[in-house]
Amino acid sequence: MAIKERRIKCAACGERVGVMRGERGPVTAYCDVCREERTREQARQRVAAKRERERMVGEWAGGIGARHFIETGETALLVFTRRGPAPGELFDYDTRDHTGRTGAWYINPKRSFDRVIIYRRDDQARKNVIYVATPRDEKMKEGRRYIIELTDVEARGDTSASWAQFTESKTGYRNPVRYLR
């Protein structure tokens, strides 16, 4: 098959150009200069859209992301849990004195944090309830896992955001514990 030159009129600038058919795939409607500029503009748009998506992570469901619950300079431990079938099994707290405890989690006992934010999924009610608490200094050890004792446990609302959106993680992030600064 012989390569043939085909003359086109650029869709952007109107200049007539010769294009070698088969040289760069299908014949385009743009000259080399306009095609390069168009490619750059499309890349700019993709980057701007990606930055906007990254900015929106954590602002799902009316602005309720994990950062919404901590002050500047604070650190937090984020914990994902589900509504347990029996009290005390996973996340348990007393509504009278606002104390509680998390389930047993693999955490770094040397790492400190100012807040504990619990993302509790309730599949029956189809909502995710957010609790914020202050950790006590002592952590109870259960094998290689730790149970964190909590004070000032307070339900702060619910969100429709997924765990990845709430924690500003990559989509598909499955670790149930995350540190946030």
Buried (B, 14 or more C-beta within 10 A) or exposed (E): EEEEEEEBEBEEEEEEBEBEBEEEEEEBEBBEEBBEBBEEEEEEEEEEEEEEEEEEBBBBBEEBBBBBBBEEEEEBBBBBBBBEEEEEEBBBBEEEEBBBBBBBBEBEEEEEBEBBBBBBBEEEEEEBBBBBBBBBEEBEEEEEBBBBBBBBBEEBBBBEBBBBBBBBBEEEBEEBBBEBE
